[in-house]
Structures are given as C-alpha cells and as structure tokens.
Amino acid sequence: MTEKTFTPTPDQSPAFREALGCFGTGVTVITTQTEGGPRAITVNSFASVSLDPPLVLWCLAKESFRFDAFSNCEHYSIHVMAQDQQEQALRFARDGTDFSHADWTEDKTGRPQLTQCLARFDCRLHARHDAGDHLIIVGQVEQVMYRTGKGLIFKRGQFGGFVDLI
C-alpha cells in the first residue's frame, strides 16, 4: 500500500476525491415534488445535525442537473437505502425524473416516499448554506420511518454492504 500526502489544491481534486472515498458512507435517495413532477437524487452526503430540534443535512452539488429542483424545495424526504436497493439508487443517480422502477406513494405535502428503504426522514427546509461547490441543505425532520435490515454502503466508488459477524 502506497501512502500519499498532498495539499488539496484544484489540480489535486482527483487525489482529494480518492482520499474522501476512503470513508464509507450510507446511500440515500432524496425525493421532492416539483411543478414538473416527482424528482429524486442519489446522495451520500447525509448527516444528523441536532436531536432538539430534529435536524439533518445533505449536500447538493451546484453543478448538478437537479440543482434547481432541490435547491429551492420546501419539503423533501431522505431515504436511507437498503442493501438490496442498489439498482434503484443507481437508476436515480442517472435519472431523477423516472420513477417507473420504484414503488412509491405521496404524502399530504406531495413528497414522494419510496417503499422498502431502511429509514425515511420527511423534512421541511430549515436552512441553506453556501459551501464552495455545494449547497448544504438543513432540514427539520417532521416524521420518521425506520425498519430493520442491512444498509447500502458506498466506499471508494463501489457499492457494498455489511458482512454478518459470527
């Protein structure tokens, strides 16, 4: 194994991305309702912020084709994807307008809610923060759903899951 040390400058972006990839994250799909219909985006930049009030955050790339749909949404749902939902997460990563492959319903605010995810956080926009080439979106959680199961993990550009411990 070769160790690399560098200063994260614009010309070192690939190395910086590779270093960040060493941290395994869960996979989420964020959904919202727009004038053009339901929209989704696959995201791994999700984190809890506060228990009181219940706040969570996620980050939206400013260069994303879905920036307009998600940067201004007032209500959205964050779905923590189950290990067997890799294909669904990939399809939403490629196309955020096609829901034909997903089982979903709509809540009273119009938020699309995917079924079979491990957890869902139904949020109302709390704050937006400019952060370099991303927008940090903080949501106040209005309702939560969760169930047992194994989560979908993303690390070093690959999807995976947990191995059962003996």
Legacy VTK file of the C-alpha trace (Angstrom):
# vtk DataFile Version 3.0
C-alpha trace
ASCII
DATASET POLYDATA
POINTS 166 float
0.000 0.000 0.000
1.388 3.363 -1.023
0.818 6.341 1.246
0.187 9.735 -0.405
0.412 13.160 1.186
-0.628 16.339 -0.649
-2.151 19.766 -0.256
-5.735 19.781 -1.616
-5.498 22.304 -4.443
-7.683 22.414 -7.592
-5.117 20.389 -9.558
-5.213 17.739 -6.797
-9.024 17.277 -6.997
-8.811 13.616 -8.160
-6.496 12.720 -5.265
-8.702 14.614 -2.800
-11.764 12.733 -4.088
-9.875 9.426 -3.748
-8.902 10.253 -0.156
-12.517 11.167 0.691
-13.585 7.845 -0.833
-11.751 6.028 1.964
-14.672 6.952 4.223
-17.563 4.560 3.685
-20.989 6.156 3.773
-24.565 5.083 3.608
-26.530 5.708 0.422
-29.607 7.916 0.421
-32.122 8.977 -2.186
-33.683 12.394 -1.695
-37.108 12.987 -3.249
-39.250 16.072 -3.716
-42.241 17.203 -5.718
-41.843 19.888 -8.387
-44.177 21.556 -10.858
-42.792 19.080 -13.398
-43.496 16.043 -11.213
-41.538 13.995 -8.679
-37.741 14.282 -8.623
-35.034 12.161 -6.988
-31.295 12.367 -6.471
-28.886 9.786 -5.015
-26.687 11.283 -2.287
-24.107 10.002 0.184
-23.524 13.342 1.952
-26.164 12.893 4.669
-25.642 13.540 8.379
-27.536 14.201 11.570
-27.212 17.719 12.968
-29.381 18.039 16.068
-31.758 15.990 18.212
-33.583 19.049 19.573
-34.836 20.323 17.258
-34.541 17.259 14.985
-32.287 18.451 12.137
-30.444 16.583 9.371
-28.348 17.805 6.459
-27.305 16.778 2.987
-25.154 18.434 0.344
-26.174 19.293 -3.220
-23.556 19.909 -5.923
-24.078 23.261 -7.628
-23.183 21.639 -10.966
-25.915 19.010 -10.588
-28.545 18.924 -13.325
-31.051 18.678 -10.453
-29.792 21.721 -8.587
-32.828 23.872 -9.405
-35.304 21.198 -8.325
-33.657 20.580 -4.951
-32.059 23.908 -4.022
-35.467 25.557 -3.680
-37.674 22.716 -2.418
-39.523 23.339 0.834
-40.448 19.702 1.551
-38.436 16.582 0.778
-37.840 13.050 2.012
-34.472 11.441 2.673
-34.487 7.660 2.170
-31.710 5.523 3.667
-31.397 2.751 1.106
-31.381 -0.940 1.963
-28.618 -3.212 0.675
-30.956 -4.720 -1.937
-31.842 -1.270 -3.345
-28.543 -0.713 -5.174
-30.145 -0.809 -8.626
-32.779 1.709 -7.568
-30.109 4.044 -6.171
-28.113 3.745 -9.401
-31.153 4.457 -11.546
-31.977 7.583 -9.532
-28.324 8.644 -9.812
-28.652 8.501 -13.612
-32.175 9.905 -13.966
-34.073 11.790 -11.290
-37.322 12.052 -13.237
-38.015 8.357 -13.930
-39.892 6.754 -11.038
-41.210 3.829 -13.128
-38.788 1.390 -11.446
-39.751 2.399 -7.912
-42.649 1.645 -5.597
-43.678 4.935 -4.041
-46.540 6.961 -2.640
-47.095 10.637 -1.941
-47.684 12.217 1.453
-50.010 15.171 2.138
-47.331 17.709 1.107
-46.668 15.851 -2.157
-43.330 14.390 -1.062
-42.624 11.155 -2.964
-41.956 8.383 -0.446
-40.107 5.258 -1.580
-41.063 1.908 -0.077
-38.666 -0.725 1.289
-35.978 1.745 2.412
-34.372 1.256 5.840
-35.343 4.697 7.097
-37.101 7.782 5.821
-36.855 11.314 7.136
-39.631 13.615 5.935
-38.247 17.126 6.127
-39.227 20.758 5.851
-36.459 23.132 4.789
-34.746 24.701 7.809
-31.689 26.422 6.262
-29.407 26.580 3.241
-25.685 27.296 3.500
-23.347 28.091 0.636
-20.269 25.847 0.845
-17.858 26.069 -2.086
-19.126 23.987 -4.993
-22.004 22.593 -2.895
-25.102 23.845 -1.106
-25.668 22.453 2.392
-29.371 21.846 2.921
-30.567 21.504 6.513
-33.998 20.053 7.103
-36.209 19.902 10.138
-37.499 16.358 10.411
-41.294 16.255 10.625
-41.765 12.482 10.533
-39.537 9.394 10.644
-39.984 5.798 9.499
-37.435 3.037 10.028
-37.205 -0.746 9.944
-34.643 -3.491 10.469
-32.353 -4.613 7.682
-28.944 -4.081 6.125
-27.924 -0.758 4.630
-26.387 0.007 1.252
-22.828 1.315 1.630
-20.665 3.337 -0.778
-16.857 3.374 -0.484
-14.092 4.050 -2.996
-16.552 4.309 -5.868
-18.201 0.964 -5.150
-21.428 -0.176 -3.549
-21.431 -2.852 -0.897
-22.917 -3.900 2.400
-22.111 -5.335 5.771
-20.889 -8.876 6.291
-22.619 -10.806 9.063
-20.415 -11.178 12.118
-20.054 -14.646 13.603
LINES 1 167
166 0 1 2 3 4 5 6 7 8 9 10 11 12 13 14 15 16 17 18 19 20 21 22 23 24 25 26 27 28 29 30 31 32 33 34 35 36 37 38 39 40 41 42 43 44 45 46 47 48 49 50 51 52 53 54 55 56 57 58 59 60 61 62 63 64 65 66 67 68 69 70 71 72 73 74 75 76 77 78 79 80 81 82 83 84 85 86 87 88 89 90 91 92 93 94 95 96 97 98 99 100 101 102 103 104 105 106 107 108 109 110 111 112 113 114 115 116 117 118 119 120 121 122 123 124 125 126 127 128 129 130 131 132 133 134 135 136 137 138 139 140 141 142 143 144 145 146 147 148 149 150 151 152 153 154 155 156 157 158 159 160 161 162 163 164 165
